Amino acid sequence: MKDILELVIVLTVICLASAFSLAKVYDITKEPIAIQQRIAKMKAIHAVLPPHDNEPDQNTIQLPLETAKKGEKEEILIYKGIQDGKLTGVAFGMSAMGFGGPVTLMMGLNLDGTIEGVEITSMVETPGLGAKILEPSFKDQFRGKSLQNSRFQLKKDGGDLDQVTGATISPRAVVKAIRDGLELYTNKKEKILQ
């Protein structure tokens, strides 16, 4: 009985020390992680916006959206690009379900609704296959496209967009997220540009 009590005490002390250590590591790394996440987000925003001389996170609007779940609302943050005091375009994040999980991207639009750029900000797709959505050859095909001048589907689905070799689900997710973003911009353009 004494051996069991000693074992319980030792295990309790080890568990408490581990929990305390993990809490300390979290406290120490929380702020640097948040800083790095902001830097990555701002890098993506700057990469997709039309020419601008402002800090886009200083010129934002919250846009309420209806979600697929009945009665729930969410908001999307729209970043405005401004150059010489004039609005040049907007950037915002969108996502869709890929093969390995959500594919999240930042897309930038010119005022006329054409795509300025697309950056994948997070994904867990298969390396060597679905992860090819990160390649410039895939992302650059969206530049200059809009709902008016392109059919936003992969060519194999009757659209105008190339997929990546060996993967279909991941490129479809990117195309869906971009199409949803273009539809959002078209439907809420007046509110976004005010």
C-alpha positions in Angstrom: 0.0 0.0 0.0 2.9 2.3 0.8 4.4 1.7 -2.7 1.1 2.7 -4.4 0.8 5.9 -2.3 4.4 6.9 -3.2 3.7 6.1 -6.9 0.5 8.3 -6.8 2.4 11.2 -5.2 5.3 10.9 -7.7 2.9 10.8 -10.7 0.9 13.7 -9.3 4.1 15.9 -8.9 5.2 15.0 -12.4 1.7 15.9 -13.8 1.6 19.2 -12.0 5.2 20.1 -13.1 4.3 19.2 -16.7 1.1 21.3 -16.6 3.0 24.2 -15.1 5.7 23.9 -17.7 3.3 23.8 -20.6 1.4 26.8 -19.2 4.7 28.8 -19.0 5.7 27.8 -22.5 2.3 28.9 -23.8 2.7 32.3 -22.0 6.2 32.8 -23.4 5.3 31.8 -27.0 1.8 33.3 -27.3 2.8 36.8 -28.3 5.7 35.9 -30.7 3.3 33.5 -32.5 0.6 36.2 -32.8 3.2 38.6 -34.2 4.4 36.0 -36.8 0.8 35.3 -37.8 0.1 39.0 -38.3 3.3 39.4 -40.3 2.3 36.4 -42.5 -1.3 37.8 -43.0 0.0 41.3 -43.9 2.5 39.8 -46.3 -0.4 38.0 -48.1 -2.5 41.1 -48.1 0.2 43.3 -49.6 0.9 40.6 -52.2 -2.7 40.4 -53.5 -3.8 44.1 -53.3 -3.6 46.4 -56.3 -0.9 49.1 -55.9 -1.3 50.9 -52.6 0.6 53.1 -50.3 -1.3 52.6 -47.1 -1.3 50.0 -44.3 -4.4 48.0 -45.3 -5.1 46.8 -41.7 -5.7 50.5 -40.8 -8.4 50.7 -43.5 -10.9 47.9 -43.0 -14.6 47.2 -42.8 -16.4 44.4 -41.1 -19.0 42.8 -43.4 -21.7 40.7 -41.8 -22.5 37.5 -43.7 -25.2 35.0 -43.4 -23.8 31.5 -43.0 -25.1 28.2 -44.2 -26.1 27.3 -40.6 -29.5 28.8 -40.0 -29.6 31.8 -37.8 -25.8 32.1 -37.4 -23.9 35.1 -38.6 -20.3 35.7 -39.2 -18.2 38.6 -40.3 -15.5 39.0 -42.9 -12.8 41.6 -42.7 -12.3 43.6 -45.9 -8.9 45.3 -46.2 -8.8 48.4 -48.4 -5.9 49.3 -50.6 -5.5 53.1 -51.0 -2.9 55.0 -53.2 -2.7 58.8 -53.3 -5.9 59.0 -51.2 -7.9 56.9 -53.7 -9.2 53.4 -53.2 -7.5 51.0 -55.6 -8.9 47.6 -54.5 -9.7 45.3 -51.6 -8.5 42.1 -50.1 -10.2 39.5 -48.0 -9.9 35.9 -46.9 -12.0 33.0 -48.1 -11.9 29.2 -47.6 -13.3 26.0 -48.9 -12.9 22.3 -48.0 -10.0 20.6 -49.7 -8.9 17.0 -49.7 -7.0 17.2 -46.4 -9.0 19.9 -44.7 -9.8 23.6 -45.2 -7.9 25.6 -47.8 -7.7 29.3 -46.8 -6.7 32.0 -49.1 -6.3 35.7 -49.3 -7.7 37.3 -52.5 -7.2 40.8 -53.9 -9.6 42.5 -56.2 -9.4 45.6 -58.4 -12.4 47.9 -58.1 -13.9 46.4 -61.3 -14.1 43.0 -59.7 -11.1 41.5 -61.5 -8.6 39.4 -59.5 -5.3 41.1 -58.7 -3.8 38.2 -56.9 -4.4 35.1 -54.8 -2.2 33.7 -51.9 -2.9 30.4 -50.1 -2.6 31.2 -46.4 -3.2 27.8 -45.0 -3.8 24.2 -46.2 -3.1 20.7 -45.2 -3.1 19.1 -48.7 -0.9 16.2 -49.8 2.7 17.2 -50.5 3.5 16.7 -54.1 -0.1 16.6 -55.2 -2.7 18.9 -53.7 0.0 21.1 -52.3 0.8 22.2 -55.8 -1.9 24.8 -55.4 0.9 26.8 -53.7 2.8 27.0 -57.0 2.8 30.3 -58.9 1.8 28.6 -62.1 -1.5 27.6 -60.5 -2.2 30.8 -58.5 -1.2 33.2 -61.3 -3.9 31.9 -63.7 -6.5 33.8 -61.7 -5.0 37.2 -62.2 -7.3 39.4 -64.4 -10.2 37.0 -64.2 -13.7 38.0 -63.0 -17.2 36.5 -63.0 -17.8 38.4 -66.3 -14.8 37.0 -68.3 -14.4 33.5 -67.0 -16.2 30.4 -66.0 -15.0 29.6 -62.5 -14.6 25.8 -62.8 -11.8 23.6 -63.7 -11.4 22.7 -67.4 -12.3 19.1 -66.7 -15.6 20.4 -65.2 -16.4 22.6 -68.2 -14.7 25.8 -66.9 -11.7 27.9 -67.9 -9.2 27.1 -65.1 -6.3 24.6 -65.1 -6.0 22.1 -62.3 -2.7 20.7 -61.0 -1.4 17.3 -62.2 -2.6 14.5 -60.1 -5.0 16.5 -57.9 -8.6 17.6 -58.4 -10.1 18.2 -55.0 -7.6 20.8 -53.8 -7.8 23.0 -57.0 -11.6 22.7 -56.9 -11.5 24.0 -53.3 -9.4 27.0 -54.4 -11.7 27.7 -57.4 -14.8 27.5 -55.1 -13.3 29.9 -52.5 -12.4 32.4 -55.2 -15.8 32.1 -56.9 -17.5 32.6 -53.6 -15.3 35.7 -53.0 -16.1 37.1 -56.4 -19.8 36.6 -55.7 -19.5 38.2 -52.3 -17.8 41.2 -53.8 -20.4 41.5 -56.6 -23.4 41.2 -54.2 -21.9 43.6 -51.6 -19.9 45.9 -53.8 -21.7 49.1 -52.8 -21.2 48.4 -49.1 -17.6 47.3 -49.5 -16.6 50.4 -51.6 -18.3 53.1 -49.4 
